[in-house]
């Protein structure tokens, strides 16, 4: 993957995250404290899952890259 495409993908992800954060802020405004706590717990779990998947995908990418060379 070339550097320009990587930058484009990163920028697209960043823009999607900004939009998601704005939508989440609107949703949170109408929630009770218990609902907010549950949502924050879910977000933390989701972040851990994403981090795990990124680490796995990076290992796979590096493995296949090493096999290609």
Backbone as XML, in Angstrom:
<?xml version="1.0"?>
<chain id="A" units="angstrom">
  <residue number="1" name="UNK">
    <atom name="N" x="0.867" y="-1.181" z="0.000"/>
    <atom name="CA" x="0.000" y="0.000" z="0.000"/>
    <atom name="C" x="0.905" y="1.233" z="0.000"/>
  </residue>
  <residue number="2" name="UNK">
    <atom name="N" x="0.637" y="2.132" z="-0.891"/>
    <atom name="CA" x="1.522" y="3.291" z="-0.942"/>
    <atom name="C" x="1.162" y="4.322" z="0.127"/>
  </residue>
  <residue number="3" name="UNK">
    <atom name="N" x="2.080" y="5.232" z="0.363"/>
    <atom name="CA" x="1.922" y="6.199" z="1.454"/>
    <atom name="C" x="0.733" y="7.132" z="1.246"/>
  </residue>
  <residue number="4" name="UNK">
    <atom name="N" x="0.469" y="7.517" z="0.005"/>
    <atom name="CA" x="-0.660" y="8.417" z="-0.258"/>
    <atom name="C" x="-1.970" y="7.723" z="0.102"/>
  </residue>
  <residue number="5" name="UNK">
    <atom name="N" x="-2.118" y="6.470" z="-0.284"/>
    <atom name="CA" x="-3.353" y="5.728" z="0.028"/>
    <atom name="C" x="-3.488" y="5.538" z="1.533"/>
  </residue>
  <residue number="6" name="UNK">
    <atom name="N" x="-2.394" y="5.262" z="2.203"/>
    <atom name="CA" x="-2.441" y="5.122" z="3.660"/>
    <atom name="C" x="-2.917" y="6.414" z="4.302"/>
  </residue>
  <residue number="7" name="UNK">
    <atom name="N" x="-2.378" y="7.538" z="3.831"/>
    <atom name="CA" x="-2.783" y="8.836" z="4.377"/>
    <atom name="C" x="-4.265" y="9.071" z="4.124"/>
  </residue>
  <residue number="8" name="UNK">
    <atom name="N" x="-4.742" y="8.754" z="2.924"/>
    <atom name="CA" x="-6.161" y="8.935" z="2.595"/>
    <atom name="C" x="-7.043" y="8.093" z="3.508"/>
  </residue>
  <residue number="9" name="UNK">
    <atom name="N" x="-6.627" y="6.858" z="3.753"/>
    <atom name="CA" x="-7.409" y="5.979" z="4.627"/>
    <atom name="C" x="-7.429" y="6.510" z="6.059"/>
  </residue>
  <residue number="10" name="UNK">
    <atom name="N" x="-6.301" y="6.965" z="6.533"/>
    <atom name="CA" x="-6.219" y="7.513" z="7.890"/>
    <atom name="C" x="-7.093" y="8.759" z="8.011"/>
  </residue>
  <residue number="11" name="UNK">
    <atom name="N" x="-7.061" y="9.610" z="7.005"/>
    <atom name="CA" x="-7.861" y="10.831" z="7.020"/>
    <atom name="C" x="-9.353" y="10.498" z="6.996"/>
  </residue>
  <residue number="12" name="UNK">
    <atom name="N" x="-9.735" y="9.509" z="6.211"/>
    <atom name="CA" x="-11.141" y="9.090" z="6.154"/>
    <atom name="C" x="-11.599" y="8.552" z="7.510"/>
  </residue>
  <residue number="13" name="UNK">
    <atom name="N" x="-10.769" y="7.763" z="8.139"/>
    <atom name="CA" x="-11.088" y="7.238" z="9.471"/>
    <atom name="C" x="-11.219" y="8.378" z="10.472"/>
  </residue>
  <residue number="14" name="UNK">
    <atom name="N" x="-10.317" y="9.338" z="10.396"/>
    <atom name="CA" x="-10.355" y="10.487" z="11.313"/>
    <atom name="C" x="-11.642" y="11.285" z="11.133"/>
  </residue>
  <residue number="15" name="UNK">
    <atom name="N" x="-12.032" y="11.536" z="9.881"/>
    <atom name="CA" x="-13.259" y="12.281" z="9.612"/>
    <atom name="C" x="-14.489" y="11.521" z="10.113"/>
  </residue>
  <residue number="16" name="UNK">
    <atom name="N" x="-14.494" y="10.202" z="9.915"/>
    <atom name="CA" x="-15.604" y="9.384" z="10.409"/>
    <atom name="C" x="-15.677" y="9.416" z="11.933"/>
  </residue>
  <residue number="17" name="UNK">
    <atom name="N" x="-14.522" y="9.426" z="12.576"/>
    <atom name="CA" x="-14.488" y="9.474" z="14.036"/>
    <atom name="C" x="-15.019" y="10.808" z="14.547"/>
  </residue>
  <residue number="18" name="UNK">
    <atom name="N" x="-14.676" y="11.899" z="13.874"/>
    <atom name="CA" x="-15.185" y="13.218" z="14.261"/>
    <atom name="C" x="-16.708" y="13.244" z="14.150"/>
  </residue>
  <residue number="19" name="UNK">
    <atom name="N" x="-17.238" y="12.737" z="13.041"/>
    <atom name="CA" x="-18.686" y="12.688" z="12.847"/>
    <atom name="C" x="-19.337" y="11.816" z="13.918"/>
  </residue>
  <residue number="20" name="UNK">
    <atom name="N" x="-18.737" y="10.656" z="14.179"/>
    <atom name="CA" x="-19.276" y="9.746" z="15.195"/>
    <atom name="C" x="-19.282" y="10.421" z="16.567"/>
  </residue>
  <residue number="21" name="UNK">
    <atom name="N" x="-18.221" y="11.138" z="16.902"/>
    <atom name="CA" x="-18.140" y="11.822" z="18.194"/>
    <atom name="C" x="-19.228" y="12.881" z="18.329"/>
  </residue>
  <residue number="22" name="UNK">
    <atom name="N" x="-19.506" y="13.621" z="17.258"/>
    <atom name="CA" x="-20.566" y="14.629" z="17.287"/>
    <atom name="C" x="-21.932" y="13.971" z="17.501"/>
  </residue>
  <residue number="23" name="UNK">
    <atom name="N" x="-22.168" y="12.859" z="16.810"/>
    <atom name="CA" x="-23.433" y="12.142" z="16.974"/>
    <atom name="C" x="-23.558" y="11.593" z="18.389"/>
  </residue>
  <residue number="24" name="UNK">
    <atom name="N" x="-22.468" y="11.090" z="18.917"/>
    <atom name="CA" x="-22.463" y="10.545" z="20.273"/>
    <atom name="C" x="-22.719" y="11.644" z="21.301"/>
  </residue>
  <residue number="25" name="UNK">
    <atom name="N" x="-22.138" y="12.816" z="21.107"/>
    <atom name="CA" x="-22.377" y="13.941" z="22.017"/>
    <atom name="C" x="-23.862" y="14.292" z="22.070"/>
  </residue>
  <residue number="26" name="UNK">
    <atom name="N" x="-24.521" y="14.295" z="20.917"/>
    <atom name="CA" x="-25.951" y="14.604" z="20.870"/>
    <atom name="C" x="-26.760" y="13.532" z="21.605"/>
  </residue>
  <residue number="27" name="UNK">
    <atom name="N" x="-26.385" y="12.289" z="21.409"/>
    <atom name="CA" x="-27.085" y="11.174" z="22.053"/>
    <atom name="C" x="-26.931" y="11.234" z="23.574"/>
  </residue>
  <residue number="28" name="UNK">
    <atom name="N" x="-25.734" y="11.575" z="24.030"/>
    <atom name="CA" x="-25.431" y="11.600" z="25.465"/>
    <atom name="C" x="-26.227" y="12.680" z="26.188"/>
  </residue>
  <residue number="29" name="UNK">
    <atom name="N" x="-26.494" y="13.774" z="25.525"/>
    <atom name="CA" x="-27.195" y="14.888" z="26.172"/>
    <atom name="C" x="-28.540" y="14.470" z="26.758"/>
  </residue>
  <residue number="30" name="UNK">
    <atom name="N" x="-29.232" y="13.514" z="26.145"/>
    <atom name="CA" x="-30.543" y="13.105" z="26.625"/>
    <atom name="C" x="-30.543" y="11.870" z="27.504"/>
  </residue>
  <residue number="31" name="UNK">
    <atom name="N" x="-29.395" y="11.420" z="27.953"/>
    <atom name="CA" x="-29.296" y="10.181" z="28.725"/>
    <atom name="C" x="-29.248" y="10.432" z="30.229"/>
  </residue>
  <residue number="32" name="UNK">
    <atom name="N" x="-29.719" y="9.414" z="30.963"/>
    <atom name="CA" x="-29.581" y="9.449" z="32.418"/>
    <atom name="C" x="-28.144" y="9.069" z="32.773"/>
  </residue>
  <residue number="33" name="UNK">
    <atom name="N" x="-27.776" y="9.267" z="34.030"/>
    <atom name="CA" x="-26.410" y="8.944" z="34.465"/>
    <atom name="C" x="-26.118" y="7.451" z="34.323"/>
  </residue>
  <residue number="34" name="UNK">
    <atom name="N" x="-27.100" y="6.591" z="34.641"/>
    <atom name="CA" x="-26.899" y="5.143" z="34.501"/>
    <atom name="C" x="-26.672" y="4.761" z="33.040"/>
  </residue>
  <residue number="35" name="UNK">
    <atom name="N" x="-27.441" y="5.360" z="32.141"/>
    <atom name="CA" x="-27.271" y="5.088" z="30.711"/>
    <atom name="C" x="-25.892" y="5.537" z="30.236"/>
  </residue>
  <residue number="36" name="UNK">
    <atom name="N" x="-25.448" y="6.680" z="30.741"/>
    <atom name="CA" x="-24.123" y="7.181" z="30.375"/>
    <atom name="C" x="-23.032" y="6.224" z="30.854"/>
  </residue>
  <residue number="37" name="UNK">
    <atom name="N" x="-23.163" y="5.740" z="32.094"/>
    <atom name="CA" x="-22.168" y="4.807" z="32.632"/>
    <atom name="C" x="-22.081" y="3.543" z="31.777"/>
  </residue>
  <residue number="38" name="UNK">
    <atom name="N" x="-23.247" y="2.998" z="31.402"/>
    <atom name="CA" x="-23.259" y="1.799" z="30.564"/>
    <atom name="C" x="-22.630" y="2.069" z="29.202"/>
  </residue>
  <residue number="39" name="UNK">
    <atom name="N" x="-22.930" y="3.215" z="28.638"/>
    <atom name="CA" x="-22.368" y="3.584" z="27.337"/>
    <atom name="C" x="-20.849" y="3.716" z="27.429"/>
  </residue>
  <residue number="40" name="UNK">
    <atom name="N" x="-20.358" y="4.367" z="28.455"/>
    <atom name="CA" x="-18.911" y="4.527" z="28.614"/>
    <atom name="C" x="-18.217" y="3.176" z="28.784"/>
  </residue>
  <residue number="41" name="UNK">
    <atom name="N" x="-18.851" y="2.254" z="29.529"/>
    <atom name="CA" x="-18.289" y="0.911" z="29.692"/>
    <atom name="C" x="-18.207" y="0.194" z="28.344"/>
  </residue>
  <residue number="42" name="UNK">
    <atom name="N" x="-19.260" y="0.343" z="27.539"/>
    <atom name="CA" x="-19.281" y="-0.275" z="26.216"/>
    <atom name="C" x="-18.193" y="0.333" z="25.330"/>
  </residue>
  <residue number="43" name="UNK">
    <atom name="N" x="-18.026" y="1.629" z="25.384"/>
    <atom name="CA" x="-16.997" y="2.299" z="24.580"/>
    <atom name="C" x="-15.616" y="1.783" z="24.949"/>
  </residue>
  <residue number="44" name="UNK">
    <atom name="N" x="-15.356" y="1.635" z="26.236"/>
    <atom name="CA" x="-14.057" y="1.135" z="26.693"/>
    <atom name="C" x="-13.827" y="-0.281" z="26.176"/>
  </residue>
  <residue number="45" name="UNK">
    <atom name="N" x="-14.862" y="-1.120" z="26.245"/>
    <atom name="CA" x="-14.732" y="-2.490" z="25.752"/>
    <atom name="C" x="-14.513" y="-2.496" z="24.242"/>
  </residue>
  <residue number="46" name="UNK">
    <atom name="N" x="-15.232" y="-1.635" z="23.520"/>
    <atom name="CA" x="-15.079" y="-1.546" z="22.068"/>
    <atom name="C" x="-13.672" y="-1.103" z="21.696"/>
  </residue>
  <residue number="47" name="UNK">
    <atom name="N" x="-13.127" y="-0.133" z="22.444"/>
    <atom name="CA" x="-11.775" y="0.349" z="22.172"/>
    <atom name="C" x="-10.748" y="-0.763" z="22.373"/>
  </residue>
  <residue number="48" name="UNK">
    <atom name="N" x="-10.944" y="-1.569" z="23.409"/>
    <atom name="CA" x="-10.030" y="-2.685" z="23.648"/>
    <atom name="C" x="-10.113" y="-3.696" z="22.511"/>
  </residue>
  <residue number="49" name="UNK">
    <atom name="N" x="-11.319" y="-3.954" z="22.021"/>
    <atom name="CA" x="-11.508" y="-4.899" z="20.918"/>
    <atom name="C" x="-10.860" y="-4.373" z="19.638"/>
  </residue>
  <residue number="50" name="UNK">
    <atom name="N" x="-11.023" y="-3.090" z="19.361"/>
    <atom name="CA" x="-10.409" y="-2.489" z="18.177"/>
    <atom name="C" x="-8.889" y="-2.571" z="18.275"/>
  </residue>
  <residue number="51" name="UNK">
    <atom name="N" x="-8.364" y="-2.271" z="19.439"/>
    <atom name="CA" x="-6.907" y="-2.328" z="19.628"/>
    <atom name="C" x="-6.397" y="-3.747" z="19.397"/>
  </residue>
  <residue number="52" name="UNK">
    <atom name="N" x="-7.129" y="-4.730" z="19.898"/>
    <atom name="CA" x="-6.748" y="-6.128" z="19.717"/>
    <atom name="C" x="-6.764" y="-6.501" z="18.231"/>
  </residue>
  <residue number="53" name="UNK">
    <atom name="N" x="-7.788" y="-6.057" z="17.515"/>
    <atom name="CA" x="-7.887" y="-6.359" z="16.085"/>
    <atom name="C" x="-6.777" y="-5.677" z="15.294"/>
  </residue>
  <residue number="54" name="UNK">
    <atom name="N" x="-6.451" y="-4.450" z="15.652"/>
    <atom name="CA" x="-5.367" y="-3.736" z="14.969"/>
    <atom name="C" x="-4.048" y="-4.471" z="15.182"/>
  </residue>
  <residue number="55" name="UNK">
    <atom name="N" x="-3.799" y="-4.893" z="16.405"/>
    <atom name="CA" x="-2.569" y="-5.623" z="16.694"/>
    <atom name="C" x="-2.517" y="-6.922" z="15.904"/>
  </residue>
  <residue number="56" name="UNK">
    <atom name="N" x="-3.635" y="-7.649" z="15.843"/>
    <atom name="CA" x="-3.694" y="-8.901" z="15.091"/>
    <atom name="C" x="-3.460" y="-8.647" z="13.602"/>
  </residue>
  <residue number="57" name="UNK">
    <atom name="N" x="-4.145" y="-7.642" z="13.058"/>
    <atom name="CA" x="-4.011" y="-7.333" z="11.633"/>
    <atom name="C" x="-2.597" y="-6.875" z="11.296"/>
  </residue>
  <residue number="58" name="UNK">
    <atom name="N" x="-1.973" y="-6.133" z="12.195"/>
    <atom name="CA" x="-0.602" y="-5.688" z="11.977"/>
    <atom name="C" x="0.344" y="-6.888" z="11.937"/>
  </residue>
  <residue number="59" name="UNK">
    <atom name="N" x="0.143" y="-7.824" z="12.837"/>
    <atom name="CA" x="0.980" y="-9.032" z="12.840"/>
    <atom name="C" x="0.788" y="-9.822" z="11.548"/>
  </residue>
  <residue number="60" name="UNK">
    <atom name="N" x="-0.470" y="-9.960" z="11.117"/>
    <atom name="CA" x="-0.736" y="-10.673" z="9.869"/>
    <atom name="C" x="-0.110" y="-9.955" z="8.670"/>
  </residue>
  <residue number="61" name="UNK">
    <atom name="N" x="-0.276" y="-8.648" z="8.635"/>
    <atom name="CA" x="0.290" y="-7.844" z="7.545"/>
    <atom name="C" x="1.810" y="-8.018" z="7.497"/>
  </residue>
  <residue number="62" name="UNK">
    <atom name="N" x="2.445" y="-7.909" z="8.643"/>
    <atom name="CA" x="3.906" y="-8.052" z="8.698"/>
    <atom name="C" x="4.338" y="-9.462" z="8.309"/>
  </residue>
  <residue number="63" name="UNK">
    <atom name="N" x="3.573" y="-10.465" z="8.708"/>
    <atom name="CA" x="3.886" y="-11.843" z="8.352"/>
    <atom name="C" x="3.843" y="-12.027" z="6.832"/>
  </residue>
  <residue number="64" name="UNK">
    <atom name="N" x="2.744" y="-11.588" z="6.214"/>
    <atom name="CA" x="2.617" y="-11.760" z="4.770"/>
    <atom name="C" x="3.611" y="-10.895" z="4.004"/>
  </residue>
  <residue number="65" name="UNK">
    <atom name="N" x="3.913" y="-9.740" z="4.551"/>
    <atom name="CA" x="4.921" y="-8.880" z="3.930"/>
    <atom name="C" x="6.285" y="-9.559" z="3.958"/>
  </residue>
  <residue number="66" name="UNK">
    <atom name="N" x="6.618" y="-10.203" z="5.066"/>
    <atom name="CA" x="7.902" y="-10.892" z="5.167"/>
    <atom name="C" x="7.947" y="-12.098" z="4.225"/>
  </residue>
  <residue number="67" name="UNK">
    <atom name="N" x="6.823" y="-12.765" z="4.022"/>
    <atom name="CA" x="6.770" y="-13.908" z="3.108"/>
    <atom name="C" x="6.886" y="-13.465" z="1.657"/>
  </residue>
  <residue number="68" name="UNK">
    <atom name="N" x="6.401" y="-12.257" z="1.361"/>
    <atom name="CA" x="6.447" y="-11.755" z="-0.014"/>
    <atom name="C" x="7.866" y="-11.369" z="-0.425"/>
  </residue>
  <residue number="69" name="UNK">
    <atom name="N" x="8.685" y="-11.036" z="0.555"/>
    <atom name="CA" x="10.071" y="-10.611" z="0.252"/>
    <atom name="C" x="10.989" y="-11.757" z="0.210"/>
  </residue>
</chain>
